[in-house]
């Protein structure tokens, strides 16, 4: 348990997600608010229903991965989706399905199946669909792609598609603020959750560099550039934006924009490096995921070739 939560009286109770009796024992006589962040399938949703019956308000964290464009493509498709403007909660979703939820095609289908079970239950369950979540304690903090570069004192940052890609961000604190609102206003509904702004990859890189007091050359690559260069987690051929009008109409007000809310995550990542003795490559993150973004040799070769051409 995070120390600050323990000081406020929070308790951790171990229970297996798919063992109903253990879950019922954990919730006891009931709760004012029940939040499920690991509901991935219809089976998970059915397991949640008895607990939701004991809660004043229940929230299931879903995903923007459920949305499909006019051609049936979604954010995990092999073919990138092309949405026409910001996506509202009434937008088309992938058909509900089963199978492996931990797969590109199965993830969204299973989430939709879980949503349907909960929304059809008649219980006050709110489905929240966030986008790219960021915040302190993230298991896969995407901002590390730029934070590490600053810590490694890289003189240039490479961005594919000229850094113009947009994949809407969702601060964990903004998501929590929406959950708190729903706790006070229970009811069956679907709400998008995203930051009030939608920064491009270039703006994300600039924000992180500015907050860390670092200056680097921005190398904005064209589509014909070496695909080993400029990779980052927000790369999208077409922008993905979530419409949060429904949440604001309900009374939601965000804690802050991307630059404001990401500062705490940056401080956390820097502190992890400090605790590791300054070893920016070994702070316990998902190295298999992140290694694709740190091809420094390709970057150095590009810079050397450019310098030679200018001689």
C-alpha positions in Angstrom: 0.0 0.0 0.0 1.3 3.5 -0.7 2.2 5.1 2.6 0.1 8.2 2.1 -3.0 6.0 1.6 -2.2 3.9 4.7 -1.9 7.1 6.8 -5.4 8.1 5.7 -6.8 4.7 6.8 -6.8 2.7 3.6 -6.4 -1.0 4.0 -5.3 -3.7 1.6 -7.3 -7.0 1.5 -6.0 -9.8 -0.7 -8.6 -11.7 -2.7 -8.6 -13.6 -6.0 -10.5 -11.7 -8.7 -12.3 -14.7 -9.9 -13.2 -16.3 -6.6 -16.6 -14.7 -5.6 -16.5 -15.8 -2.0 -13.2 -14.1 -1.4 -14.6 -10.9 -3.0 -17.7 -11.0 -0.9 -15.6 -11.4 2.2 -13.6 -8.4 1.2 -16.5 -6.1 0.7 -18.2 -7.3 3.9 -21.5 -5.5 4.6 -21.1 -3.2 1.7 -19.4 0.0 0.4 -20.3 3.5 -0.7 -18.2 3.1 -3.8 -16.9 0.1 -5.6 -14.3 0.5 -8.4 -13.2 -2.4 -10.7 -10.1 -1.6 -12.7 -9.5 -5.3 -13.8 -12.8 -6.2 -15.3 -11.8 -7.6 -18.7 -14.5 -10.0 -19.7 -18.2 -10.9 -19.3 -17.2 -13.5 -16.7 -15.4 -10.8 -14.7 -18.6 -8.6 -15.0 -20.8 -11.4 -13.8 -18.5 -11.9 -10.8 -18.8 -8.2 -10.1 -22.6 -8.1 -10.0 -23.1 -9.4 -6.5 -20.6 -6.9 -5.2 -22.3 -4.1 -7.1 -25.5 -5.0 -5.4 -23.8 -4.1 -2.1 -22.4 -0.8 -3.2 -24.0 2.6 -3.4 -22.2 3.3 -6.6 -20.0 1.1 -8.9 -17.5 2.0 -11.5 -16.0 -0.3 -14.1 -12.9 1.0 -15.9 -13.2 0.1 -19.6 -11.2 1.5 -22.5 -11.4 3.7 -25.6 -10.2 0.5 -27.4 -13.9 -0.4 -27.7 -14.6 2.3 -30.4 -14.5 1.5 -34.1 -14.3 3.7 -37.1 -16.5 3.4 -40.2 -14.4 0.5 -41.5 -14.5 -1.4 -38.3 -11.0 -0.6 -37.2 -10.1 0.2 -33.6 -7.1 1.4 -31.7 -5.6 -2.1 -31.5 -6.3 -3.0 -35.2 -3.6 -3.9 -37.7 -5.1 -1.2 -39.9 -5.1 2.1 -38.0 -8.5 3.6 -37.3 -9.6 6.9 -38.8 -12.2 8.6 -36.7 -14.1 11.6 -38.0 -13.6 14.0 -35.1 -13.9 13.5 -31.3 -15.5 10.2 -30.2 -18.6 10.4 -28.1 -20.0 7.6 -25.9 -22.7 6.8 -28.4 -20.1 6.0 -31.1 -20.0 2.5 -32.6 -18.1 -0.1 -30.7 -16.6 -3.5 -31.6 -19.1 -6.4 -31.3 -19.1 -8.1 -28.0 -17.0 -11.3 -27.9 -15.0 -13.7 -25.8 -11.7 -15.6 -26.3 -8.4 -14.1 -25.2 -9.0 -10.7 -23.7 -5.3 -10.1 -23.6 -4.9 -9.9 -27.4 -5.3 -7.0 -29.9 -8.6 -8.3 -31.3 -9.9 -9.8 -28.1 -9.4 -6.9 -25.7 -12.0 -4.5 -27.0 -14.6 -7.3 -27.7 -14.3 -8.6 -24.2 -14.5 -5.1 -22.7 -17.8 -4.5 -24.6 -19.2 -7.9 -23.4 -18.4 -6.9 -19.8 -20.0 -3.5 -20.3 -23.2 -5.1 -21.6 -23.5 -7.4 -18.6 -23.1 -4.5 -16.2 -25.3 -2.0 -18.0 -28.1 -4.6 -18.5 -28.1 -5.5 -14.8 -30.2 -2.6 -13.6 -27.6 -1.7 -11.0 -26.1 1.8 -10.7 -22.9 0.9 -12.6 -21.0 3.6 -14.5 -18.7 2.5 -17.3 -15.7 4.9 -17.7 -13.7 4.7 -20.9 -10.3 6.4 -20.5 -7.6 6.8 -23.2 -3.8 6.7 -22.7 -3.5 6.9 -18.8 -0.6 8.6 -17.2 0.4 9.2 -13.6 2.7 8.3 -10.7 3.0 4.5 -10.1 2.0 3.5 -13.7 3.2 0.0 -14.5 4.1 1.2 -18.0 4.7 5.0 -17.8 4.9 6.0 -21.4 6.5 9.4 -20.5 9.6 7.4 -19.6 10.4 7.5 -23.4 11.3 11.2 -23.0 12.2 11.3 -19.3 15.0 8.8 -19.9 16.3 10.7 -22.9 16.6 13.8 -20.7 18.4 11.9 -18.0 20.7 10.4 -20.6 21.4 14.0 -21.8 20.4 13.3 -25.3 21.0 16.4 -27.5 18.2 15.6 -29.9 14.8 14.1 -29.8 13.5 12.3 -32.9 9.7 12.2 -33.6 8.1 10.3 -36.4 5.3 12.0 -38.5 6.8 15.3 -37.5 5.6 14.9 -34.0 2.0 15.6 -35.1 0.4 12.4 -33.8 -2.3 12.7 -31.2 -3.6 9.9 -29.0 -5.6 11.5 -26.2 -4.1 11.4 -22.8 -5.9 10.7 -19.5 -4.4 11.7 -16.2 -4.9 9.3 -13.4 -5.9 12.2 -11.2 -8.5 13.4 -13.7 -9.9 9.8 -13.9 -10.1 9.7 -10.1 -11.9 13.0 -10.1 -14.5 11.6 -12.4 -14.8 8.5 -10.2 -15.4 10.7 -7.2 -18.2 12.5 -9.0 -19.8 9.3 -10.0 -19.6 8.1 -6.3 -21.9 11.1 -5.4 -24.1 10.6 -8.5 -24.6 6.9 -9.0 -26.4 5.6 -12.0 -26.1 3.3 -15.1 -24.2 5.3 -17.8 -21.1 5.4 -20.0 -18.6 8.2 -19.7 -15.4 9.0 -21.5 -12.4 10.2 -19.5 -9.6 12.3 -21.1 -7.5 15.3 -20.3 -9.1 18.7 -21.2 -6.3 19.2 -23.8 -5.0 16.6 -26.3 -1.3 17.2 -26.7 0.6 16.0 -29.8 3.7 13.9 -29.4 5.7 17.0 -30.0 4.0 18.9 -27.2 4.4 15.9 -24.9 8.2 15.9 -25.6 8.4 19.6 -25.1 6.4 19.5 -21.9 8.7 16.9 -20.4 11.9 18.6 -21.5 10.7 22.0 -20.2 9.7 20.6 -16.8 13.1 18.9 -16.5 15.0 22.0 -17.6 16.5 20.4 -20.6 16.9 21.7 -24.2 17.3 19.5 -27.2 17.0 19.7 -30.9 13.7 18.6 -32.2 14.1 16.4 -35.3 10.7 16.1 -36.9 10.9 13.1 -39.3 8.9 12.6 -42.5 7.1 9.4 -43.4 10.1 8.3 -45.6 12.5 8.3 -42.6 14.1 5.2 -41.1 11.3 3.4 -39.1 13.9 2.8 -36.3 13.9 6.5 -35.7 11.3 8.6 -33.8 9.2 5.9 -32.3 7.1 6.8 -29.3 3.9 5.4 -27.6 1.6 8.1 -29.0 2.3 7.4 -32.6 -1.0 7.4 -34.6 -1.6 7.7 -38.3 -4.8 9.5 -37.5 -5.7 11.4 -34.3 -7.8 9.8 -31.6 -9.8 12.2 -29.5 -12.4 11.5 -26.8 -15.4 13.8 -26.4 -15.9 14.4 -22.6 -19.0 16.5 -22.9 -21.2 13.9 -21.1 -18.8 14.0 -18.0 -18.7 17.8 -17.9 -22.5 18.0 -18.2 -22.8 15.7 -15.2 -20.6 18.2 -13.2 -17.1 16.9 -13.8 -14.3 19.4 -13.7 -10.7 18.2 -14.5 -7.9 18.6 -12.0 -5.7 20.0 -14.7 -4.4 19.8 -18.2 -1.7 17.4 -19.4 1.3 19.6 -18.4 -0.1 20.2 -14.9 -1.0 16.6 -14.2 2.1 14.9 -15.7 4.5 16.8 -13.4 4.0 14.4 -10.6 4.8 11.4 -12.8 8.0 13.0 -14.1 9.1 13.7 -10.5 8.4 10.0 -9.6 10.4 8.7 -12.5 13.3 10.9 -11.7 13.2 9.8 -8.1 13.2 6.2 -9.1 16.4 6.9 -11.0 17.9 8.7 -8.0 17.1 5.7 -5.8 18.8 3.4 -8.4 22.0 5.5 -8.2 21.3 7.4 -11.4 21.0 4.2 -13.5 18.3 5.4 -15.8 18.1 2.0 -17.6 17.3 -0.1 -14.5 14.4 1.2 -12.5 12.1 -1.8 -12.7 10.1 -0.8 -15.7 8.9 -3.1 -18.6 12.2 -3.3 -20.5 10.7 -5.5 -23.2 8.1 -2.8 -24.0 10.4 0.2 -23.8 13.5 -1.2 -25.7 11.8 -0.4 -29.0 11.9 3.3 -28.3 15.6 3.6 -27.4 17.6 2.9 -30.6 20.3 5.4 -29.7 22.8 3.9 -32.2 20.4 4.6 -35.1 20.0 8.2 -33.8 23.7 8.7 -33.5 24.3 7.3 -37.0 21.7 9.8 -38.4 23.4 12.7 -36.6 26.9 11.7 -37.7 25.7 11.3 -41.3 24.0 14.7 -41.2 27.1 16.3 -39.8 29.3 14.7 -42.4 27.0 16.0 -45.2 27.4 19.5 -43.8 31.2 19.4 -43.8 
